[in-house]
Amino acid sequence: AAVKDASHIVYEECDAALAQGPAEHAALCADHPGPSAAIPVRPAVASFLVVGDWGRDGLCCQQDVASEMALAASATNASFVLSTGDNFYETGISRADAPNVGTSWGRVYNQHGALRSLPWFSSLGNHDYAGNVTAQVALGERTGAQWRQPARYYAFTWPPTAPPPSSPAGGGAGDAGGPAADSAEAPGAAVDVIVLDTCAFVPKYRPWIDERLALEGVEGGAEAYAA
């Protein structure tokens, strides 16, 4: 939950605060002395967190969400975070060392308890394509492998006891694996995760994706990329 009263109205107010600045934002955010609700814990092959549409320069209740995520990660012994895209609003990032990498991610989620050591496996959203998606893929080189996005689309196995699957042609190359986590995952079992870049499959996105890919030297545009 983003705030203790996670009603739709609260979320709308929080979105409106994004344009107003930190003072108005702070009035909407709640203290987090403990979990806002009981978190069920069950034996699992893999325990992980999923988040999307989050990159708001620390505003729009990002710190509240990060605090709740840390509590959930601790309670469930989560091993990683899976991001579903739109990582940096409104227009992605221009380069791997862009300031909003820190204001939207590093200085938000990495300031909260159990989240500090978790790897992030990330995908791309349409807002990310408004910037430089190659720079997002390159973030792993700057974050000590905490940001695990080796390609625009890729797959990985958790726990990474075997070499991870390689990315398909056109998606880029990289190792999405990492050290095995100390977790409550079922021994001898593993989960395969496939991360897709679906923006290239949406017809209304294709003209500007073609433009972005061309600027980054990818031939054939979205049509060839999605084939």
C-alpha positions as CSV (number, residue, x, y, z in Angstrom):
1,A,0.0,0.0,0.0
2,A,1.3,3.5,-0.8
3,V,-0.3,5.0,2.2
4,K,-2.3,3.7,5.2
5,D,-5.6,4.8,3.6
6,A,-4.9,3.3,0.2
7,S,-8.1,4.6,-1.4
8,H,-8.4,5.7,-5.0
9,I,-8.9,9.3,-3.8
10,V,-5.6,9.2,-1.8
11,Y,-3.8,8.0,-4.9
12,E,-5.3,10.8,-7.0
13,E,-4.3,13.4,-4.4
14,C,-0.8,12.0,-4.4
15,D,-0.6,12.2,-8.1
16,A,-1.7,15.9,-8.0
17,A,1.0,16.6,-5.4
18,L,3.6,15.5,-7.9
19,A,3.1,18.9,-9.7
20,Q,3.0,20.9,-6.4
21,G,6.3,20.0,-4.8
22,P,7.6,18.3,-1.7
23,A,5.7,20.4,0.9
24,E,2.3,19.4,-0.4
25,H,3.6,15.9,-1.0
26,A,4.8,15.5,2.6
27,A,1.3,16.2,3.9
28,L,-0.1,13.2,2.1
29,C,2.5,10.7,3.2
30,A,2.2,8.6,6.3
31,D,4.6,7.5,9.0
32,H,5.6,3.8,8.9
33,P,6.3,2.5,12.4
34,G,5.4,-1.0,11.3
35,P,3.6,-3.0,8.7
36,S,0.3,-1.5,7.7
37,A,-1.2,-5.0,7.3
38,A,-0.3,-8.6,8.1
39,I,1.8,-10.1,5.4
40,P,1.2,-13.8,4.8
41,V,4.4,-15.9,4.4
42,R,4.2,-19.2,2.6
43,P,6.8,-21.6,1.4
44,A,7.7,-20.7,-2.2
45,V,10.1,-21.5,-5.0
46,A,11.0,-17.8,-5.1
47,S,9.8,-14.8,-3.1
48,F,10.1,-11.5,-4.8
49,L,8.5,-8.0,-5.1
50,V,6.9,-6.5,-8.2
51,V,6.6,-2.8,-8.8
52,G,5.9,-0.6,-11.9
53,D,5.2,3.0,-12.9
54,W,7.4,4.2,-10.1
55,G,10.0,6.7,-11.2
56,R,8.7,10.0,-9.9
57,D,11.8,11.8,-8.6
58,G,11.0,10.7,-5.0
59,L,7.6,12.3,-5.1
60,C,4.1,10.9,-5.4
61,C,4.5,8.8,-2.3
62,Q,7.5,6.9,-3.6
63,Q,9.1,6.9,-0.1
64,D,6.0,5.5,1.4
65,V,5.9,2.7,-1.2
66,A,9.6,2.0,-0.6
67,S,9.0,1.7,3.1
68,E,6.2,-0.7,2.7
69,M,8.3,-2.7,0.1
70,A,11.1,-3.0,2.6
71,L,8.7,-4.3,5.3
72,A,7.3,-6.8,2.8
73,A,10.8,-7.9,1.7
74,S,11.8,-8.5,5.2
75,A,8.6,-10.4,6.1
76,T,8.8,-12.6,3.1
77,N,12.6,-12.9,2.8
78,A,12.3,-11.6,-0.8
79,S,15.3,-12.3,-3.1
80,F,14.8,-9.7,-5.8
81,V,12.6,-6.9,-7.2
82,L,10.9,-7.2,-10.6
83,S,10.1,-3.9,-12.2
84,T,7.4,-3.8,-14.9
85,G,8.5,-0.6,-16.6
86,D,7.9,3.1,-16.7
87,N,10.9,3.4,-14.5
88,F,11.7,7.0,-15.0
89,Y,8.9,9.5,-15.7
90,E,8.1,11.4,-17.8
91,T,10.8,11.0,-20.4
92,G,13.1,8.2,-19.3
93,I,16.8,8.9,-18.8
94,S,19.2,10.5,-21.2
95,R,22.3,8.7,-20.0
96,A,23.3,6.1,-17.4
97,D,24.5,8.8,-14.9
98,A,21.4,11.0,-15.3
99,P,20.4,12.8,-12.1
100,N,17.0,11.1,-12.0
101,V,18.6,7.7,-11.6
102,G,19.4,8.8,-8.1
103,T,16.3,10.9,-7.3
104,S,13.9,8.2,-8.7
105,W,15.7,5.0,-7.7
106,G,19.0,5.0,-5.8
107,R,18.1,7.6,-3.1
108,V,14.5,6.2,-2.7
109,Y,14.5,2.4,-2.5
110,N,18.1,1.9,-1.5
111,Q,17.5,3.9,1.7
112,H,15.0,1.4,3.2
113,G,16.1,-1.7,5.1
114,A,15.8,-5.0,3.3
115,L,15.6,-3.2,-0.1
116,R,19.2,-2.1,0.1
117,S,20.7,-5.4,-1.0
118,L,18.1,-6.7,-3.4
119,P,18.9,-6.9,-7.1
120,W,16.3,-5.2,-9.5
121,F,15.4,-7.0,-12.7
122,S,13.9,-4.3,-14.9
123,S,11.8,-4.0,-18.1
124,L,11.0,-1.1,-20.2
125,G,7.8,1.0,-20.5
126,N,6.6,3.5,-23.0
127,H,7.9,6.4,-20.8
128,D,11.3,4.8,-20.8
129,Y,11.3,4.9,-24.6
130,A,10.9,8.7,-24.5
131,G,14.5,8.7,-23.3
132,N,17.6,6.6,-24.0
133,V,16.7,2.9,-23.4
134,T,20.3,1.9,-24.1
135,A,21.3,4.0,-21.1
136,Q,18.9,2.0,-18.9
137,V,20.4,-1.2,-20.0
138,A,23.9,0.2,-19.2
139,L,22.8,1.1,-15.6
140,G,24.0,-2.3,-14.4
141,E,27.6,-1.2,-15.1
142,R,27.2,1.8,-12.7
143,T,25.2,0.2,-9.9
144,G,27.4,-2.8,-8.9
145,A,25.1,-5.2,-10.7
146,Q,22.1,-4.2,-8.5
147,W,20.3,-3.0,-11.6
148,R,19.9,-6.2,-13.7
149,Q,18.7,-5.3,-17.1
150,P,21.1,-6.9,-19.5
151,A,19.0,-6.3,-22.6
152,R,15.7,-4.9,-23.7
153,Y,14.2,-8.4,-23.3
154,Y,15.9,-11.3,-21.5
155,A,15.3,-14.3,-19.2
156,F,16.8,-15.4,-15.9
157,T,16.6,-18.3,-13.5
158,W,16.2,-17.9,-9.7
159,P,18.0,-19.1,-7.7
160,P,20.8,-18.6,-10.2
161,T,22.4,-22.0,-9.7
162,A,23.0,-22.5,-13.4
163,P,24.0,-20.1,-16.2
164,P,21.0,-17.8,-17.0
165,P,19.4,-18.1,-20.5
166,S,21.0,-15.7,-23.0
167,S,18.9,-12.9,-24.6
168,P,17.5,-13.4,-28.1
169,A,19.2,-11.8,-31.0
170,G,18.4,-8.1,-31.1
171,G,17.8,-7.8,-27.4
172,G,21.4,-7.3,-26.4
173,A,23.7,-9.4,-24.4
174,G,24.4,-9.7,-20.7
175,D,24.4,-11.9,-17.6
176,A,21.2,-11.6,-15.6
177,G,22.3,-13.9,-12.9
178,G,23.7,-13.1,-9.5
179,P,24.7,-14.6,-6.2
180,A,22.3,-17.0,-4.6
181,A,20.3,-15.3,-1.9
182,D,19.8,-16.5,1.7
183,S,16.0,-17.0,1.4
184,A,13.1,-19.3,2.3
185,E,13.0,-20.6,-1.3
186,A,12.2,-24.3,-1.7
187,P,15.5,-26.3,-1.9
188,G,16.2,-27.9,-5.3
189,A,13.6,-25.8,-7.1
190,A,14.0,-22.8,-9.4
191,V,11.8,-20.4,-11.3
192,D,12.4,-19.1,-14.8
193,V,11.4,-15.5,-15.4
194,I,11.0,-14.1,-19.0
195,V,11.1,-10.3,-19.3
196,L,9.5,-9.0,-22.5
197,D,9.7,-5.5,-24.1
198,T,6.1,-5.3,-25.3
199,C,6.3,-1.7,-26.4
200,A,7.5,-2.8,-29.8
201,F,4.4,-4.8,-30.3
202,V,1.9,-1.9,-29.7
203,P,1.1,-0.3,-33.1
204,K,0.5,3.2,-31.8
205,Y,3.9,3.2,-30.1
206,R,5.8,2.1,-33.2
207,P,6.5,5.4,-35.0
208,W,8.3,7.0,-32.1
209,I,10.0,3.7,-31.1
210,D,11.3,3.4,-34.6
211,E,12.7,6.9,-34.2
212,R,14.3,6.1,-30.8
213,L,15.8,2.8,-32.1
214,A,17.2,4.5,-35.2
215,L,18.9,7.1,-33.0
216,E,20.5,4.2,-31.1
217,G,21.7,2.5,-34.2
218,V,19.2,-0.4,-34.3
219,E,18.3,-1.2,-37.9
220,G,14.8,-2.1,-39.0
221,G,12.9,-0.3,-36.3
222,A,10.2,-1.9,-34.2
223,E,9.0,-4.3,-36.9
224,A,12.4,-6.0,-37.2
225,Y,13.0,-5.8,-33.4
226,A,9.6,-7.5,-32.5
227,A,10.0,-10.3,-35.1
